[in-house]
Amino acid sequence: MKHDNAGVFSHMDKAELYRWVVWSVPFIWLALLMWLSAENGTATNRTSSRLTAAIVGLLGISEKHAAGLNHLLRTFAHVFVFFVFSSAVYYTAWVSQPYQSGTALRSFIACIILAVIDEVKKLWIPGRHLDWGEMGLNCIGAAVGVCLALYYIRRWTWQYKAKVCLARYHPGIAVRIK
């Protein structure tokens, strides 16, 4: 009797399922980013204060440094969130169209547009304001994310191409390199 893997994704091959997963990551991260930036002033302060308290308790930092840590955390959050988002956007674009020229630039521009939208929408959120410095931090995170993703993807593809080439033309050497 033949077993049929009847599941939600049973009609997809592995490559198609991988593309779905890869495409979902930037959208999930974007939803998280928009949710966090849509919090009003009181709620966003409460969120960062709770995270600061958890870090203070975890690392055993004195309470007098907690305010400085809270400010540092809020500043670093902008860079980190857009770093992860832009890396995911670039990787998704690369998976969709590998070796396409301009992918990194288009990914960076898309993240910059979202950084501007993210800051401008704060004009309509109580207790929040448009801050060009925060938008600059978002852009720095986007630039670093795309650059690092570009570096690691190119490094991986060149290593892979080198191994394939060695395996084709020098099989004995390729076995030893693994």
N, C-alpha and C positions, 0 to 999 in steps of 0.2 A: 504494500500500500504506500502510495506516494504522500509524503507530508507536505502540506502547503503552509508556508510561513505567512499566515494571514495576520497581518499587523497593519498599523497605520502607514508605514513606509515600505510595505512589501513590494509595491509596484516600482520602486525606484532602485536604480543600481547605486553602487557605492559612490561613484563620482557625483551623481545628481544629489544624493543625500548630503554629501560633503559641501556642495555649493549652497544648498539650503541652510546648512548650519553656519557656513561662513557668512552668508548674507544676513542671517538673523543677528549676529553679534553686533554689528554697528547700529542696527535699529534698536536693539535692546539697550545698548549703551546710550544711544540718543534719547530714548525714553527716560532713562535714569537721569541723564543730564538735564533734560527739560523739567522733570519732576522736581529735582533739587533746586533749580533756578526759579521755579514758579512759587516756591515757598515765600510767605510774607516775611518781613524783617524779623519779627519775633520768633517765628518757627525756624528760620535758618540759623539764628543765633542759638536757639535751644539745641538744634542738631549738632552744630559745631562744638557747643559747650559740652554736650554729652560725649562726643568723640574725644575731646580734649581730656575730660575727666577719666575716661577709660584708658587713654594713653598715659596720663599722669599716674593712675593706679597701677598700670602694668609695668611701667618703667621705674616707678618709685621716685618721680620728680617732685620737688618741693612745690607746695601750693603757691608760693610767691612767683614762681616762673610759669604758672599755668596761664596767666593772661598773655604773656609773650608767646607761649606755645599755641594758644588759641589763634592769635593773629597770624603766626607762621603757618599754621594748619590751614586757615582760610585762604591764605595767599597761595600756598602750595597746591591746594585743591584745584584751583583754576588750571594750573599747568598740568597736573596729573590727569584730570578728567579729559582735557583735550589731547593730551599725549596718547592716552589709550584710545580715544575715539578716532583720532587721525591715523593711528597705526592700523586700526581695524578697517577704516575706510580704504586706506591704500592697499592693504592685503586683499580685501574683497575685490577691489578694482583689478588688482594684478591677477587674482585667480580667475576672474571673469574674462580678462583679455591679457594673457601673459605676453610680455615683450612688446607691448604697445607703447610707443613713445608718448611722452607727456602725461603718463598716468600719475606720476608723483605730483606734478604741477596741478593737474585737475583735482586731485584729492586734497591738496593743500588749499586751493581756492574754495572748494566746497566747504571745508572746515572753517575758513576765514568768514565766509558768508554766514555760516551757522553761528560763529562767535559774535558777529555783529547783530544778528537776529536775537541771540540770547541776551545780549546787553540791552538792546532797544526795548525788548518786551518788558524789561524791569521797570520802565516808566509807568506801566499800568498796574504794578503790583504794590500794594500798601507796604510802606516801610523799606522799600528797595529803591534804588536809583541807578541811572546810567553812569557807569564808571569806565572811562577810557583806559585807565590803568589795568583794570581787570580784563578788559578786552585785549589789551596788549599781552597780558599773561596767558590768556587763552590762545592767542596767536603764537606765542613762544612755544607753548605745549604742542600745538598743531605742527609747527615747523620741526621740532625735535622728534615728534612721533613719526612723521612722514620720512624724515632723514634716516632715522634708525631702522625703520621698517624697510626702506629702500636699500640700505647698507646690508642688512641681514638677508634679505631676499636675493640680492645680487650675489652675495657671498655664497649662499647655499646653491644657487643655480650654477655658478662657475665651478664650485667644487663637484657638483653632480656631473656637469659636462666634462670636467677633467677626468673623472672616474670612468665615464662612459667611453671617452676617447682612449684612455689607457686600456680599458678592457677590450676594446676593438682592435687596437694596433699592438698592444704589448700585454697579452693576457697574464703572463707570469708576474709582472710588476703590479698589476691591478689587484691581484690576490693578496699580495703582501701589504698593500696600502690600507686596506679595510680598516 
